[in-house]
Amino acid sequence: MKKSNLYSRYLIAFLFSAIIFQAGCKKEKGYYSTQDINSGTSLNIYDYLKSKPGVYDSLLLVIDKLKMKSILTDSSVSVFAVSNPSFQLAIRNLNDTRRANGKRAIYLTELASGFAPALADLEKAKNDSAHLDTMVSRYIVKGLFKSTDFSLGDGRELLSVRGDYPMHGKRQYADAQGMQNGGPEVIEFANTKRSVFTPNWAFAYTSSVNIQAKNGIVHLIQPDHVFGYDEFARRLTFIPPPTNLFKKVLGKMEVKFNNPDYKDGTVNPGEKFIKLFDDNVLTKFICHFNVQNVKPVTFLWHPVTPVVSNVYTLTSANDSKEYSRNPKSWRVEGSQDEVNWTLLDTRQDMVFESNFQNKVYDFNNEVAYLHYRIVFLSNTGDDLFQLSEWTMNFRTIYK
């Protein structure tokens, strides 16, 4: 009897231990078996967002002001909806920059309307409204895409509803319950910046996915995302350059190399010097670059009549930063006879923070020269040099 009782106790203890072991080894709840956040509504996308008061008011304000409502009611699109906190972060960043420059705060309503008293410049207000249009359009992509459409390989390219700007979607799984990639699926929604190199991309992530609306799919962006990615404050504090003199004053542009072996178009016949003047940042001029030469590459402009220039712009190309092909040091000179040159501007250790970045450089000059040139002395390290656009400009100086 005692032996039987002892056996029973051992049996109970063994079963209890087995139950604990099984519970401990059981796959954690949520590990790839989490139910997808996938709901539906009979409303169109616009009305669905409007049915969430206090959440998407900023997005709808911009949509209304930019006359994009029909896109969210009639078109077949997928929307990565940005909530109010995302806009608030963007506006805060913008106004921090404005205050640092002694300018008063500006608000989303003013930016979207294209009329902002804080700017005191109607043209600047219109440009800012256009920038806002560009940025919000990137969150609305052509076609119907659920999270499963981004599950193969490295995801897929998406095109913005206006301008066909390339965005990118990729399915991932969030971390949960102490397990990496153990939670529900999310979409990594990226601004590609027209680069094939993912380290140059800017990313946003969804909090909910696959909301089926009447005319499309809605994915909700996490509220800690800054609307506009990393472009919002930069775009809206950028002062556009004045009139491009290349268009106003006829003349001849040419490129010269100090090395006789270098010729225009030898790197790529489709990326010649003329591409600097086609108003298209997607094209570029590329050439060999020998940093041992005193004057590796020189751009020249010969206007038909003497003209005053006191501004110039340079725009980086599609992959300059990845390959260290951006100009770093240069000087600008003016001449009446191409023999005697006057130094007008010099720059050293310049940095282009991103591809397709337009830099505006002002310099002091009141003389109408018949010849201008930029002598590029160094780049950021590569044996090739490239830019997508170059202009010479004039800004009226009020004294």
FIGU-230598 format. One record per residue (C-alpha): y, z, x; residue number from 0. Coordinates in Angstrom, 3 decimals, padded with zeros to 6 digits, m for minus. Layout:
N
{pt {Y,Z,X},NUM}
...
//
This chain:
399
{pt {000.000,000.000,000.000},0}
{pt {002.388,000.845,002.794},1}
{pt {001.418,m002.367,004.598},2}
{pt {002.119,m004.390,001.449},3}
{pt {005.527,m002.790,000.992},4}
{pt {006.385,m003.458,004.603},5}
{pt {005.341,m007.107,004.224},6}
{pt {007.507,m007.437,001.108},7}
{pt {010.498,m006.035,002.915},8}
{pt {010.025,m008.474,005.800},9}
{pt {009.697,m011.349,003.313},10}
{pt {012.909,m010.373,001.485},11}
{pt {014.803,m010.022,004.761},12}
{pt {013.571,m013.435,005.918},13}
{pt {014.606,m015.119,002.667},14}
{pt {018.021,m013.446,002.758},15}
{pt {018.565,m014.605,006.343},16}
{pt {017.519,m018.140,005.402},17}
{pt {020.011,m018.194,002.560},18}
{pt {022.842,m017.036,004.865},19}
{pt {021.829,m019.588,007.508},20}
{pt {021.743,m022.394,004.943},21}
{pt {025.160,m021.413,003.623},22}
{pt {026.547,m021.306,007.140},23}
{pt {025.156,m024.755,007.983},24}
{pt {026.257,m026.345,004.759},25}
{pt {028.768,m029.160,005.221},26}
{pt {032.251,m027.866,004.497},27}
{pt {033.727,m028.843,001.203},28}
{pt {036.039,m031.772,001.607},29}
{pt {034.343,m033.437,004.567},30}
{pt {034.504,m037.114,003.627},31}
{pt {033.218,m036.266,000.184},32}
{pt {036.634,m035.243,m001.077},33}
{pt {037.448,m037.127,m004.231},34}
{pt {040.137,m039.753,m003.672},35}
{pt {043.486,m039.010,m005.248},36}
{pt {043.341,m041.932,m007.611},37}
{pt {045.103,m041.769,m010.945},38}
{pt {046.634,m044.211,m013.334},39}
{pt {049.577,m044.587,m015.670},40}
{pt {050.508,m047.017,m018.408},41}
{pt {054.074,m047.068,m017.084},42}
{pt {055.482,m049.636,m014.706},43}
{pt {056.361,m048.421,m011.223},44}
{pt {060.045,m047.863,m011.997},45}
{pt {059.374,m045.824,m015.124},46}
{pt {056.625,m043.872,m013.379},47}
{pt {059.019,m042.779,m010.630},48}
{pt {061.640,m041.981,m013.243},49}
{pt {059.141,m039.781,m015.096},50}
{pt {059.258,m037.399,m012.100},51}
{pt {062.784,m035.930,m012.406},52}
{pt {064.018,m034.188,m009.276},53}
{pt {061.532,m036.004,m007.052},54}
{pt {062.524,m039.664,m006.683},55}
{pt {066.142,m039.615,m007.869},56}
{pt {067.506,m040.788,m004.515},57}
{pt {065.102,m043.699,m004.309},58}
{pt {065.923,m044.770,m007.872},59}
{pt {069.641,m044.461,m007.153},60}
{pt {069.306,m046.922,m004.283},61}
{pt {067.042,m049.200,m006.336},62}
{pt {069.606,m049.321,m009.142},63}
{pt {072.640,m049.829,m006.905},64}
{pt {070.936,m052.634,m004.974},65}
{pt {069.755,m054.330,m008.191},66}
{pt {066.073,m054.039,m007.309},67}
{pt {064.874,m052.587,m010.598},68}
{pt {063.173,m055.815,m011.698},69}
{pt {061.011,m055.704,m008.564},70}
{pt {059.551,m052.385,m009.700},71}
{pt {059.110,m053.465,m013.304},72}
{pt {057.925,m057.076,m013.163},73}
{pt {056.594,m057.872,m009.673},74}
{pt {053.104,m057.191,m008.340},75}
{pt {053.914,m054.847,m005.480},76}
{pt {052.717,m051.744,m003.707},77}
{pt {055.326,m049.028,m003.251},78}
{pt {055.306,m046.285,m000.665},79}
{pt {057.552,m043.937,m002.608},80}
{pt {060.009,m041.822,m000.623},81}
{pt {061.068,m038.545,m002.225},82}
{pt {064.438,m036.787,m002.279},83}
{pt {063.808,m034.596,000.815},84}
{pt {063.272,m037.728,002.927},85}
{pt {066.678,m039.066,001.957},86}
{pt {068.269,m035.668,002.508},87}
{pt {066.920,m035.554,006.070},88}
{pt {068.267,m039.042,006.768},89}
{pt {071.725,m038.279,005.353},90}
{pt {071.870,m035.020,007.310},91}
{pt {071.080,m036.842,010.551},92}
{pt {073.740,m039.441,009.777},93}
{pt {076.421,m036.870,009.019},94}
{pt {075.591,m034.816,012.099},95}
{pt {076.354,m037.947,014.121},96}
{pt {079.519,m038.651,012.147},97}
{pt {080.833,m035.094,012.564},98}
{pt {080.186,m035.280,016.296},99}
{pt {082.553,m038.266,016.324},100}
{pt {085.209,m036.572,014.209},101}
{pt {084.365,m038.394,010.977},102}
{pt {083.877,m036.836,007.561},103}
{pt {080.549,m036.743,005.753},104}
{pt {079.343,m039.697,003.714},105}
{pt {076.860,m039.671,000.849},106}
{pt {074.076,m041.848,m000.459},107}
{pt {075.986,m042.945,m003.557},108}
{pt {078.787,m044.333,m001.383},109}
{pt {076.388,m046.094,000.977},110}
{pt {074.445,m047.726,m001.831},111}
{pt {077.536,m048.866,m003.739},112}
{pt {079.005,m050.790,m000.816},113}
{pt {082.319,m048.970,m001.243},114}
{pt {082.803,m045.841,000.810},115}
{pt {086.266,m044.214,001.118},116}
{pt {084.920,m042.240,004.059},117}
{pt {084.542,m045.469,005.999},118}
{pt {088.045,m046.767,005.292},119}
{pt {086.634,m050.218,005.971},120}
{pt {085.364,m052.381,003.145},121}
{pt {083.507,m054.732,005.478},122}
{pt {081.715,m051.808,007.142},123}
{pt {080.791,m050.430,003.695},124}
{pt {079.274,m053.779,002.694},125}
{pt {077.324,m053.938,005.938},126}
{pt {075.989,m050.419,005.409},127}
{pt {074.857,m051.326,001.893},128}
{pt {073.032,m054.335,003.359},129}
{pt {071.366,m052.075,005.941},130}
{pt {070.260,m049.773,003.127},131}
{pt {068.802,m052.769,001.288},132}
{pt {066.863,m053.758,004.404},133}
{pt {065.451,m050.287,004.913},134}
{pt {064.409,m049.555,001.329},135}
{pt {062.785,m052.997,001.038},136}
{pt {060.326,m052.040,003.762},137}
{pt {058.803,m049.376,001.524},138}
{pt {057.998,m052.038,m001.079},139}
{pt {055.396,m054.547,000.043},140}
{pt {054.094,m057.707,m001.538},141}
{pt {050.675,m057.493,m003.206},142}
{pt {048.432,m054.783,m004.585},143}
{pt {046.879,m052.552,m001.941},144}
{pt {044.789,m049.422,m002.343},145}
{pt {043.769,m047.169,000.513},146}
{pt {040.399,m048.901,000.817},147}
{pt {042.225,m052.127,001.706},148}
{pt {043.316,m050.458,004.949},149}
{pt {039.916,m049.121,005.937},150}
{pt {038.620,m051.952,008.120},151}
{pt {039.315,m052.022,011.837},152}
{pt {042.861,m051.113,012.738},153}
{pt {044.220,m051.592,009.237},154}
{pt {046.236,m054.557,008.038},155}
{pt {049.684,m056.075,008.158},156}
{pt {051.942,m055.854,005.111},157}
{pt {055.061,m057.858,004.301},158}
{pt {058.189,m056.312,002.823},159}
{pt {059.308,m057.571,m000.559},160}
{pt {062.574,m058.851,000.895},161}
{pt {062.614,m060.652,004.209},162}
{pt {058.844,m060.557,004.859},163}
{pt {059.343,m057.820,007.433},164}
{pt {055.970,m056.830,008.994},165}
{pt {054.829,m053.324,008.108},166}
{pt {051.321,m051.961,008.701},167}
{pt {048.872,m049.818,006.764},168}
{pt {045.838,m047.961,008.061},169}
{pt {043.512,m045.527,006.294},170}
{pt {042.921,m042.167,007.917},171}
{pt {041.577,m038.786,006.882},172}
{pt {043.649,m035.638,006.969},173}
{pt {042.418,m032.452,008.634},174}
{pt {041.129,m029.754,006.282},175}
{pt {039.274,m026.453,006.370},176}
{pt {039.268,m026.281,010.140},177}
{pt {037.686,m029.712,010.580},178}
{pt {039.448,m032.644,012.172},179}
{pt {039.482,m035.647,009.810},180}
{pt {037.686,m033.532,007.262},181}
{pt {040.152,m033.787,004.416},182}
{pt {041.264,m036.362,001.873},183}
{pt {042.238,m039.874,002.866},184}
{pt {045.811,m040.733,003.717},185}
{pt {047.546,m043.982,004.636},186}
{pt {049.378,m044.316,007.914},187}
{pt {052.310,m046.524,006.935},188}
{pt {054.052,m047.939,009.993},189}
{pt {057.246,m049.773,010.805},190}
{pt {056.000,m052.227,013.439},191}
{pt {059.476,m053.073,014.762},192}
{pt {058.061,m056.566,015.179},193}
{pt {055.988,m055.383,018.127},194}
{pt {052.250,m055.770,018.681},195}
{pt {052.240,m052.562,020.710},196}
{pt {051.533,m049.555,018.506},197}
{pt {053.286,m047.030,020.804},198}
{pt {056.545,m048.723,019.775},199}
{pt {055.866,m048.274,016.055},200}
{pt {057.333,m045.570,013.832},201}
{pt {054.985,m043.859,011.377},202}
{pt {054.979,m042.270,007.952},203}
{pt {052.022,m040.718,006.120},204}
{pt {051.129,m040.429,002.473},205}
{pt {050.595,m037.240,000.513},206}
{pt {048.925,m039.000,m002.444},207}
{pt {047.458,m042.462,m002.773},208}
{pt {046.221,m045.075,m005.239},209}
{pt {048.321,m044.361,m008.313},210}
{pt {047.699,m047.381,m010.498},211}
{pt {050.827,m048.355,m012.414},212}
{pt {051.198,m051.158,m014.929},213}
{pt {052.447,m053.686,m012.384},214}
{pt {051.358,m052.280,m009.059},215}
{pt {050.135,m049.462,m006.841},216}
{pt {052.097,m046.367,m005.848},217}
{pt {051.461,m044.293,m002.740},218}
{pt {053.551,m041.185,m002.218},219}
{pt {055.079,m040.552,001.232},220}
{pt {055.088,m037.015,002.634},221}
{pt {058.442,m035.265,002.079},222}
{pt {058.977,m034.523,005.786},223}
{pt {059.340,m038.251,006.522},224}
{pt {062.896,m039.341,007.367},225}
{pt {063.879,m042.294,005.204},226}
{pt {064.487,m045.399,007.308},227}
{pt {062.156,m044.136,010.028},228}
{pt {064.203,m043.795,013.232},229}
{pt {066.726,m046.479,012.283},230}
{pt {068.801,m044.846,009.540},231}
{pt {071.520,m043.069,011.531},232}
{pt {071.594,m045.739,014.245},233}
{pt {072.069,m048.579,011.762},234}
{pt {074.790,m046.795,009.804},235}
{pt {076.795,m045.662,012.825},236}
{pt {076.629,m049.018,014.566},237}
{pt {079.956,m050.850,014.627},238}
{pt {079.296,m054.593,014.461},239}
{pt {080.893,m056.799,017.117},240}
{pt {083.991,m058.848,016.295},241}
{pt {084.131,m062.636,015.977},242}
{pt {081.718,m064.566,018.169},243}
{pt {083.901,m066.833,020.302},244}
{pt {081.030,m069.225,020.948},245}
{pt {081.357,m070.291,017.305},246}
{pt {085.138,m070.206,017.155},247}
{pt {085.932,m071.922,020.443},248}
{pt {083.974,m074.982,021.538},249}
{pt {082.654,m075.021,025.056},250}
{pt {079.654,m075.247,027.309},251}
{pt {077.122,m072.557,028.194},252}
{pt {074.827,m072.789,031.198},253}
{pt {072.496,m070.684,033.321},254}
{pt {072.279,m070.719,037.113},255}
{pt {069.678,m069.270,039.458},256}
{pt {070.221,m068.226,043.047},257}
{pt {066.653,m069.240,043.844},258}
{pt {066.319,m073.069,043.891},259}
{pt {062.698,m072.808,042.720},260}
{pt {063.762,m071.258,039.401},261}
{pt {064.443,m073.658,036.544},262}
{pt {065.299,m073.149,032.898},263}
{pt {062.088,m073.356,030.862},264}
{pt {059.598,m073.024,033.731},265}
{pt {058.186,m069.767,032.356},266}
{pt {057.871,m071.186,028.844},267}
{pt {059.341,m074.531,027.709},268}
{pt {059.923,m073.073,024.235},269}
{pt {061.946,m070.100,025.517},270}
{pt {064.899,m071.740,027.232},271}
{pt {068.532,m070.723,027.693},272}
{pt {069.584,m072.407,024.455},273}
{pt {067.609,m069.780,022.493},274}
{pt {070.353,m067.251,023.292},275}
{pt {072.634,m068.999,020.790},276}
{pt {070.417,m069.722,017.777},277}
{pt {071.279,m066.519,015.810},278}
{pt {067.602,m065.595,015.770},279}
{pt {066.426,m062.448,017.549},280}
{pt {062.820,m063.599,017.162},281}
{pt {063.404,m066.297,019.784},282}
{pt {064.357,m065.603,023.381},283}
{pt {065.327,m066.879,026.805},284}
{pt {062.942,m065.960,029.607},285}
{pt {063.078,m066.792,033.302},286}
{pt {061.778,m065.745,036.693},287}
{pt {063.679,m062.893,038.301},288}
{pt {063.773,m062.041,041.987},289}
{pt {065.417,m058.683,042.590},290}
{pt {065.756,m059.506,046.297},291}
{pt {068.406,m062.109,045.512},292}
{pt {072.052,m061.053,045.398},293}
{pt {072.672,m063.034,042.182},294}
{pt {069.278,m063.545,040.519},295}
{pt {070.520,m064.945,037.162},296}
{pt {074.010,m065.956,036.011},297}
{pt {075.164,m066.869,032.489},298}
{pt {078.309,m069.034,032.336},299}
{pt {080.623,m070.002,029.486},300}
{pt {083.260,m072.708,029.832},301}
{pt {085.496,m072.782,026.717},302}
{pt {087.354,m076.063,026.141},303}
{pt {090.657,m074.193,026.261},304}
{pt {091.533,m070.876,027.939},305}
{pt {090.693,m067.953,025.665},306}
{pt {090.877,m064.175,025.843},307}
{pt {087.552,m062.311,025.573},308}
{pt {087.285,m058.534,025.738},309}
{pt {083.867,m057.915,024.191},310}
{pt {080.361,m059.237,024.812},311}
{pt {076.966,m058.505,023.317},312}
{pt {073.430,m058.582,024.659},313}
{pt {070.322,m058.277,022.487},314}
{pt {066.917,m057.308,023.838},315}
{pt {063.906,m059.461,022.978},316}
{pt {060.582,m058.836,021.266},317}
{pt {058.708,m057.206,024.149},318}
{pt {061.326,m056.619,026.847},319}
{pt {060.800,m052.880,026.933},320}
{pt {057.025,m053.068,027.271},321}
{pt {057.256,m055.402,030.241},322}
{pt {060.434,m053.970,031.839},323}
{pt {062.332,m057.249,031.447},324}
{pt {065.624,m055.868,030.143},325}
{pt {068.796,m056.251,032.221},326}
{pt {069.798,m053.055,033.979},327}
{pt {072.868,m053.849,036.089},328}
{pt {075.388,m056.685,035.891},329}
{pt {079.024,m057.665,036.220},330}
{pt {081.320,m059.813,034.068},331}
{pt {083.943,m062.046,035.658},332}
{pt {086.652,m064.508,034.607},333}
{pt {088.097,m067.515,036.438},334}
{pt {090.510,m070.415,036.026},335}
{pt {088.857,m072.674,038.614},336}
{pt {085.259,m071.387,039.161},337}
{pt {086.236,m070.598,042.751},338}
{pt {088.245,m067.418,042.431},339}
{pt {086.644,m064.885,040.121},340}
{pt {088.227,m061.727,038.693},341}
{pt {086.022,m058.737,037.962},342}
{pt {086.365,m057.777,034.283},343}
{pt {083.485,m055.378,033.691},344}
{pt {080.543,m053.876,035.535},345}
{pt {077.556,m051.934,034.243},346}
{pt {074.835,m050.003,036.046},347}
{pt {071.621,m048.317,034.922},348}
{pt {071.904,m049.609,031.377},349}
{pt {069.035,m048.848,028.980},350}
{pt {067.874,m050.700,025.888},351}
{pt {066.052,m048.066,023.867},352}
{pt {064.099,m050.538,021.740},353}
{pt {063.265,m054.199,021.277},354}
{pt {065.672,m056.388,019.250},355}
{pt {068.472,m053.943,020.058},356}
{pt {071.991,m055.340,019.983},357}
{pt {074.360,m053.707,022.486},358}
{pt {078.119,m054.187,022.217},359}
{pt {080.257,m053.830,025.366},360}
{pt {084.052,m053.655,025.270},361}
{pt {086.195,m054.224,028.357},362}
{pt {089.906,m054.444,029.124},363}
{pt {091.226,m057.983,029.368},364}
{pt {094.391,m059.731,028.184},365}
{pt {094.079,m062.925,030.248},366}
{pt {092.931,m066.216,028.743},367}
{pt {090.337,m067.509,031.189},368}
{pt {088.854,m070.975,031.328},369}
{pt {085.519,m069.734,032.668},370}
{pt {083.474,m066.565,032.102},371}
{pt {080.226,m065.467,033.681},372}
{pt {077.779,m062.565,033.617},373}
{pt {075.922,m062.008,036.868},374}
{pt {072.732,m060.021,036.286},375}
{pt {071.929,m058.019,039.409},376}
{pt {068.815,m056.106,038.375},377}
{pt {066.392,m055.610,035.523},378}
{pt {064.115,m052.711,034.720},379}
{pt {061.391,m053.776,037.133},380}
{pt {059.454,m056.851,036.058},381}
{pt {059.467,m060.199,037.879},382}
{pt {060.627,m061.809,034.620},383}
{pt {063.950,m061.418,032.822},384}
{pt {064.628,m062.000,029.136},385}
{pt {067.105,m061.589,026.295},386}
{pt {067.162,m062.833,022.718},387}
{pt {070.922,m063.245,022.130},388}
{pt {074.204,m063.345,024.086},389}
{pt {077.762,m063.642,022.764},390}
{pt {081.313,m063.409,024.099},391}
{pt {083.778,m061.950,021.594},392}
{pt {087.360,m060.867,021.019},393}
{pt {088.582,m057.656,019.411},394}
{pt {092.210,m057.204,018.437},395}
{pt {093.681,m054.144,020.136},396}
{pt {096.472,m052.409,018.247},397}
{pt {098.950,m050.590,020.486},398}
//
